[in-house]
Amino acid sequence: MDATPKKNMIRGIIARLLKTPNTKPQVYSASEHPVRAEQIDAAALSVVRRLQDAGFQAFVVGGAVRDLLLARRPKDFDVATNATPEEIRPLFRRAFIIGRRFRLVHVHIGHEVIEVSTFRGAQTDENATDDFGRLLSDNVYGSQADDAVRRDFTINALYFDPTTESVWDYVGGIKDVRMRRLKLIGTPATRYREDPVRMLRAIRLAIKLDLTIAPSSEKPIKKLASLMENIPTARLFEETQKLLLSGNAQKTIDEVRRYRLMPALDAIIANEHAERFIRLALTHTDNRLMSGRSVSPVYLFAALLWPAVVENRDKRIQGGEKSQAAFLNAIEEILESHGKMLSVPRRFQGSIREIWMLQPRFTQRVAQRPYKLLEQPRFRIAYDFMRMRAENDELPEEVGLWWEKFQTASHDEQRSLIAEAGDPPAKKPRQRRRRSGNKTAKPAETSE
């Protein structure tokens, strides 16, 4: 079948879907909702007021408004306005236009960066979408109403004016917030084709915010899951990081697998051992985030791919390879194959490789080796990884406890720990003999 008629049909649907609404917004006054100006970040307030003073419309928009309505603390505050990037930039001392597909202005105030976007309209020309309906560019400016309907979910299309403390709603977002419902704007199948990543976002946001996906928005997901194959690798990696660092990684990954949105996860979680280890890593991650501690994406991807490395290494050893060679070859093969499936960039792969290659050294508690391992730049993250392996019964728990003591022990205590581990104490380095011509000089005498 010729793809051109189908492509034109999809463009027509998008054009009709995203045309300027004829209705005016429902404006909710301060008495009808809980959001107040003092809850808005000071830098974002400053940007809004500067734009309004210059005669433009300006609102705090999107996730920040949604989170405040749900009594959650926003991660950041974005601003939307009818001013173009070229009109925004001269109003601020440090403002920079960024992006190609989606041009924005980053306004720097102190140590903060406020992202300011111009109201967008529907992009309907022949180069707007690819053969699958995915938007390729998004730089047509429009009205606030245009901007509202082209956003993804109704609860993300709410505009807060801190001057009047009113919320402007074109799409029924306030109603969905009150019903704790996640609902796509427009026809769900069309919106998913326009940007397949919305399927991942729907699952992640529903779990993160404890919402129910509206049946009409949930129904097409399994049918359209194959569209995820058309997502650029860099964007897929970015979305995978968001899933893993959502604070609900374990539940989110389970749902993503249930909808078969990322077949790479099924390839990685291939057996009971792999599933147990990965669930352990995701639980640790969620716990750290809940307690306010940071998590390295490198650590997470190292954990996701580790079971495949172990399985590949064991097969190689059974096939006759030496242990060390099997381990090194397994690392390279898994980074090449599975790393590609998860779109892990090269800059991450080097760090992941380093974490893995330090693992055998934790069982080599002999002579100077423990001291040298402590000096490694990635010792701490490799140590955390080793403790998780011990928790998964990949090595004795005693090894993890030994290293926990060794890190903070005095030099004498460290020597005792090496001796207790059953390894001989570190030897004094041998003195080098000085050579004179063909004769070897006697070593110099040393005093005790």
N, C-alpha and C positions, 0 to 999 in steps of 0.2 A: 504493500500500500504506500502511495506517495505521501511523504511526511508533510508536504507543503499545506494541503487543505487542513490537516489536523492542527498544524502550527498556527494557521490563520484563525481557526476556530477557537483555539485556546486564547490567542491574543484578543479576540472579540469578547470572550467571556470576561477576561481580566479588565478590558476597557469598560464593559458594562458594570462590573463589580466595583471598580474603583472610581467611577464617575462622581463628581461632586454631589454630596447629598443635598436634597432640597429642604430638609428639616433643619431647624435651629437646634442648638444644643440644649440639653436640660442642665440648667445652672443651679447647683446646690449651694445654698448660703451656708455661712458658718454654723448656724443653728441646726443644720441637717447632717453634719458630718463631724468627725473628731479632729481633723487635721488643723493645726495652727501654725502661724508664720514662725513662731519661735522654735518649732521643731525642724525648720529648714536650716541647712548649713549656711553659715554666715557668708561664705564666698558665693554660693549660689544665689542668695538673696541680693547680694551686691550686684551680680550680673543682671538679674531680672530687673532690678530697679534702674540700673543704668540704661538698659534697653528701653524700658517704659518711659523714662525721662526724655529719651531721644525721640519719642513719638511712635515707637514700635509696640506691637503686642509681644508679650513674653510670659512664659509659664514654666513652672517646674513640672516635669512630665514623666510618664512611664513608671518604671519600677519603684521609684521613691514615693510617689503618690500611692501606688498600690500597697506598698509595705506599711506606710503610715496608717492607711485605712484598715489594714489587717493587724494593727498594733505591733508591728515589727520594726526593727531598727534598719533603715536603709543603708545599703553598702555605699552608694554614691548618689549624687543629685545631678540630673541632666536638665538642660533648659531647651525649650523650643520657642521659636520666634518667627514672625513674618519678615524679618530682616534677612537679606542675603549675606553670604559670607563676606563679600566685599563691603557691605554696609556695617557689618559687625566689627570687623577688625580695627578700623580707626577709633572706635569708642573706648578701646582698652590699651593700656601701655604695653602689655605683653599678650598678644593674641596671634595665633598661627592657623592658617587654613591648611587642613590635611585631607588626604583621601582622594581617590579618583572615582570609584564606583559610587561613593556616597561622601560628598564633600561636607566637612564639618569645620567648626572653629574650636580650637582649644584655647581657653582663656586661663592664663596663669595668674593666680592671686596668692601671694605668699608661697607656701609649699603645696598648694592645692591646684588642681587642674579641673576646670568646669567645662564639660563638653556642651557646645551650643549647636543645635541643628536648625536649619531653616525648614519651615513647613513644606512637606513633600506632596506632589500630586501624582496621578497615575501616568506611568510611562507606557505609551501605546504604539510607538512607531515600530517598523518592521524589525528593528534590531533590539527590541526591548527584551525578548525572551529567546531561549534556545528551543530545540525541537521537543523538549519535554515540558515546556512551560515555565522553566526556571528564569527568573529575572536576571538580566546581565548588567543592567545599569539602573541607576535610581536617582538621577539628578534633575528631575523636573520639579520645579517649585509650584506650590499651590496654596490653597487656603487652609485654615485650621481644620475645617471639615474634611478636606481632601486628606490632610495629614492623619486624621483620626482613623478613617476607614482603611488606610493602607497599612496600619499597624497590625500586629499579629493577633493578640488576644484582647478581648474587651477590657479586661482589668488593667491592661498596659496602655490603654488609650484614654487615660484621664489626665486632665490639665488643671493644675492648681495655681491660682493667682494669689500670691502672698499679700498683695496690697489689699484685696477685698476679702481674702480668706475663703474664696468661692472655688468650687470644683466644677469644671465644665465637662459634660459627658454627651458625646454624640452617638454612642453605640450600646448603651445599656450596661456599662461597666460597673456602675455603683450597685445596680441590682445583682449582678453576678458576684461582686464582692460580698454582699450581704448573704447571698445563698452559698457562698464559698464554692463557686463553680468556675471552672476554667473553660472558656468558650472562644472558639475562633471567630473572627470577624469575617462575614461573607460565607461563601460556599466552601466547606472544609477541603474537599478534594482539590479544588482549584488553588486554594491557598497553600496546600502541601506541595502541589506541583510547582508552584511559583518559588517555593523555598523548602525543600525536603527537610532541612534541619529543624523546621518547626515541629516535626514529629518528635524529635529528641527533646526539644524544649518543652513541649507539652507534658511529657512524662516527668522531666526533671522538675519543672515548676509545680506540677500537681503534688509531687511527693514533698518537695521542699516546703511548700506553703500549706500543706495539708488540705488540698482542694480535691474536688471530684471533677474529672474531665467530662464535659457535657457529652451525652451519647452521640449526638450528631458529629462532634469533633473527634470522638474516639473511634467510631465505626470504620472510617477509611484507612486507618493506620496500617493494619496488617496487609491490606490489599496493595498499598502504595509503598511498602517497605523497600522494594527493589530500587526506588528512586534514590536511595542513599548512595548507590553506586556511582552516581553522577556528581557527588560533592567533591570539590577540590580537596586534596590531601591536607593542605595547611589548615583549612577550615574544619575538617573532620577532626584533626588532632586538637584544635582549640576547643571544640565541643566535647570531645572525650575528656579533656582536662576538667571542664566544668562539671561533667557528670561525676568524676572521681573526687572532686574537691567540693561537692555540694553539701557535705555534712551528712548526707543520707546515701552514701555511695553504694552500700550493699543492697538496699531496697531498690535503688534506681537501676543498678545493673541487672537485677532480677527482672524488672519490668522491661528493660530494653531487650533482654534476651527473649522474654515472653512474646514480644511483638516482632522479634527477629529483625530488628533494625540494624544490628551490627553482627553479621555472621562471624566476624573475626573473633568475637568473644567466645563463641561456641567452639571455635578451633583451639583457642587457648585453654578454656576450661574443659579439657577433653576427658578427664577422669576424676575419680573421687579424691585422689591425692591433690591434684591441681586445684580442685574446687575448695578443698579444705584450706589450703595455703592462701589462696586468693581471698577467700572470705575472711581469714584471719587478718590479712593485710588491710582489707577494706574496713574491718571493725576497728583496728588500731587507728586508721586514718580518721574515721568518724569521731572516735573518742578524743583524739588530739584536737580536732577542730572544735568540738563541743567545749573543750576546756580552754580554748583561746590560744592554743599553740599552733605554730606553723607546720606545714607539711610540704615536703619537696615533691614536685611532680616526677622528678627523676627516680625517687625512691618507689613511687607507686608503679611506674612503668617497669622498673626492675623487678618488682614483686609479681606483676601480671605475667611477665615472660619467663620468670625463673623456673616454674614447673616444666616448661617445654625444654629448657636447657638441661635440667636433670634427666628427663626422659631420653633426650637425644644423646647425652653423654653415656648413659647406661647402655643404650643400644650399641653405641660405638665400642664400648669396652667388651660387650658380649661378642662383637664381631672381630675382636682381636687387637683393637687399638690399645696402646698404652694409656694409663689413666690420665696423665697430664695432657697428652696430645688430644685425647678424646674430649676433655673438658674445653680446651681452647677451640677445637674445631666446632664443638657444639655451640659455643658462644657466638662464633661468627655466623654459623648457619641460621641460628634463631634470630639474631639481629637482622639478618638479610631478609628472611622469609616472614616471620611473625612481626618483626618491627615494621615491615612495609605494610602489612595488613592493618596495623593500628596507626599507620602514618606517622611513626615516631621519627622526628627530624634527626639529621646526622649529629647536630650539636648535643642532643640528648644521648645518643647512642654511645659516645665516648665515655660519658660519666657512668652510664649503666654498666658498660664493660668493666670499668674500674671497680665498681662496687662488687661485681661478681668475682673478679680475679683476686680480690682481697680475701674472699671467703676461706679458701684452703689454709691461709696463713694463720687463722685463729686456732687451728689445732696443732700448730708448730711452735710449741712453747719450750723452745730450747735455745740455750746460749743467748745471743744478742737479738734473736728474731722478734721476741715480744716488744723490745724497746724500739726496734726499727718500724714495727707495725704501728706503734703509737704515734710515730712521727709522720705517718701518711696523711696528706691533706683531707682525704675522705674517710679517715678512720671512724669518725663518729657515726656517719650514716651507714658505713659498712658494719659497724658494731651493732647498731639497731637492727639491721637486716639479719645479722647472725643470731641475735636473740630471738627474732621471730622464727628463724629456722629451727632453733632449739625448742621453741614452744610447739612447733609442728613435728617434733621428734625426728628431725633430720640429723641431729647430733646431740650428745648428752647435755642435759641442762647444766651439769657441773662445769662445762666449758664456758657457758655464758656467765655463771656466777664467779668463776675464776677471773674472767676479764673485768667484771664489775669491780672486784677488789683490786686488781692489778693497776687500774687506771689512777687510783687515788692513794695507793700505798707508797711508803717511803722506799728509798733504794734498797735498804736492808730487807724490808718486808717483801719487796718484789723478788729479791734473790731467794728468799724463803719460799715464796709461792712457786717459783720455777722448780725448786727442789722438791716441793710437795707434789708437783704435777708429775714427778717421776723422771724428769729430765735432768741431766747433769748441770751443775752451775756454770755460769759463763767463765771461760778461761781467760787468763791474761793474754793480751796479744803478744805474739812472738816478736823479739827484736830482730830488726833487719841487720844482716852483716854487711859491713862496708867492704867494698872490693878495692884493692890497689893493684892495678895491673892484672896479672894472672893469679895473684895471691889473694887469699881471703883473710881479712883482718879478724882478729879475735874480737868477740863482742865486748863492749865496754862493761866494766864491773858496775853494779848498781848497789846502792846502799838500801838496806831494809828500812 
